[in-house]
Amino acid sequence: MATFKNCSRSSTLSFRVNAGYMLSSQAKVCRGTSVRITGRCSGWEGVWSQGG
């Protein structure tokens, strides 16, 4: 499991996770500030899965 803070009021910021070989990944989005997450988060959603 990895946690990232990626905050910007004016633009979308990208990030990369080096996780090695995996079959699928899930993510959720949380509101907050650059200091802390408020606890208001979306549910977990699949953002990538290996085809086949």
ChimeraX commands (.cxc) that place a marker at each C-alpha (Angstrom):
marker #1 position 0.00,0.00,0.00 radius 0.5
marker #1 position 1.23,3.49,-0.86 radius 0.5
marker #1 position -0.04,6.91,0.18 radius 0.5
marker #1 position 0.60,10.13,-1.75 radius 0.5
marker #1 position -0.30,13.76,-1.18 radius 0.5
marker #1 position -0.65,15.57,-4.48 radius 0.5
marker #1 position -2.18,18.97,-3.73 radius 0.5
marker #1 position -2.72,21.95,-6.01 radius 0.5
marker #1 position -5.45,24.58,-6.08 radius 0.5
marker #1 position -4.78,25.66,-9.65 radius 0.5
marker #1 position -3.57,22.67,-11.69 radius 0.5
marker #1 position -3.52,18.90,-11.87 radius 0.5
marker #1 position -0.28,17.36,-10.62 radius 0.5
marker #1 position 0.92,14.00,-11.87 radius 0.5
marker #1 position 2.79,11.31,-9.97 radius 0.5
marker #1 position 4.25,7.87,-10.62 radius 0.5
marker #1 position 4.28,4.76,-8.45 radius 0.5
marker #1 position 6.97,2.15,-9.08 radius 0.5
marker #1 position 5.21,-0.98,-7.84 radius 0.5
marker #1 position 6.74,-3.69,-9.96 radius 0.5
marker #1 position 4.53,-6.38,-11.51 radius 0.5
marker #1 position 0.87,-6.21,-10.50 radius 0.5
marker #1 position -2.45,-7.33,-11.92 radius 0.5
marker #1 position -4.58,-4.36,-10.89 radius 0.5
marker #1 position -4.56,-1.20,-8.81 radius 0.5
marker #1 position -7.18,0.81,-6.95 radius 0.5
marker #1 position -7.21,4.42,-5.77 radius 0.5
marker #1 position -9.37,6.84,-3.86 radius 0.5
marker #1 position -9.46,10.62,-3.78 radius 0.5
marker #1 position -9.57,12.55,-0.50 radius 0.5
marker #1 position -10.20,16.23,0.17 radius 0.5
marker #1 position -7.82,18.08,2.41 radius 0.5
marker #1 position -4.80,20.35,2.47 radius 0.5
marker #1 position -1.10,19.86,1.88 radius 0.5
marker #1 position -0.81,19.26,5.64 radius 0.5
marker #1 position -3.61,16.78,6.31 radius 0.5
marker #1 position -6.46,14.81,4.74 radius 0.5
marker #1 position -9.93,15.77,6.00 radius 0.5
marker #1 position -11.34,12.25,5.96 radius 0.5
marker #1 position -13.87,13.04,3.21 radius 0.5
marker #1 position -12.84,10.46,0.66 radius 0.5
marker #1 position -14.32,8.69,-2.34 radius 0.5
marker #1 position -14.70,4.94,-2.37 radius 0.5
marker #1 position -11.96,2.69,-3.72 radius 0.5
marker #1 position -12.11,2.45,-7.53 radius 0.5
marker #1 position -10.11,0.38,-9.97 radius 0.5
marker #1 position -7.82,2.68,-11.98 radius 0.5
marker #1 position -5.79,0.10,-13.88 radius 0.5
marker #1 position -5.92,-3.62,-14.60 radius 0.5
marker #1 position -3.88,-5.87,-16.81 radius 0.5
marker #1 position -5.69,-7.09,-19.91 radius 0.5
marker #1 position -5.83,-10.68,-20.98 radius 0.5
marker link #1:1,2 radius 0.2
marker link #1:2,3 radius 0.2
marker link #1:3,4 radius 0.2
marker link #1:4,5 radius 0.2
marker link #1:5,6 radius 0.2
marker link #1:6,7 radius 0.2
marker link #1:7,8 radius 0.2
marker link #1:8,9 radius 0.2
marker link #1:9,10 radius 0.2
marker link #1:10,11 radius 0.2
marker link #1:11,12 radius 0.2
marker link #1:12,13 radius 0.2
marker link #1:13,14 radius 0.2
marker link #1:14,15 radius 0.2
marker link #1:15,16 radius 0.2
marker link #1:16,17 radius 0.2
marker link #1:17,18 radius 0.2
marker link #1:18,19 radius 0.2
marker link #1:19,20 radius 0.2
marker link #1:20,21 radius 0.2
marker link #1:21,22 radius 0.2
marker link #1:22,23 radius 0.2
marker link #1:23,24 radius 0.2
marker link #1:24,25 radius 0.2
marker link #1:25,26 radius 0.2
marker link #1:26,27 radius 0.2
marker link #1:27,28 radius 0.2
marker link #1:28,29 radius 0.2
marker link #1:29,30 radius 0.2
marker link #1:30,31 radius 0.2
marker link #1:31,32 radius 0.2
marker link #1:32,33 radius 0.2
marker link #1:33,34 radius 0.2
marker link #1:34,35 radius 0.2
marker link #1:35,36 radius 0.2
marker link #1:36,37 radius 0.2
marker link #1:37,38 radius 0.2
marker link #1:38,39 radius 0.2
marker link #1:39,40 radius 0.2
marker link #1:40,41 radius 0.2
marker link #1:41,42 radius 0.2
marker link #1:42,43 radius 0.2
marker link #1:43,44 radius 0.2
marker link #1:44,45 radius 0.2
marker link #1:45,46 radius 0.2
marker link #1:46,47 radius 0.2
marker link #1:47,48 radius 0.2
marker link #1:48,49 radius 0.2
marker link #1:49,50 radius 0.2
marker link #1:50,51 radius 0.2
marker link #1:51,52 radius 0.2
view
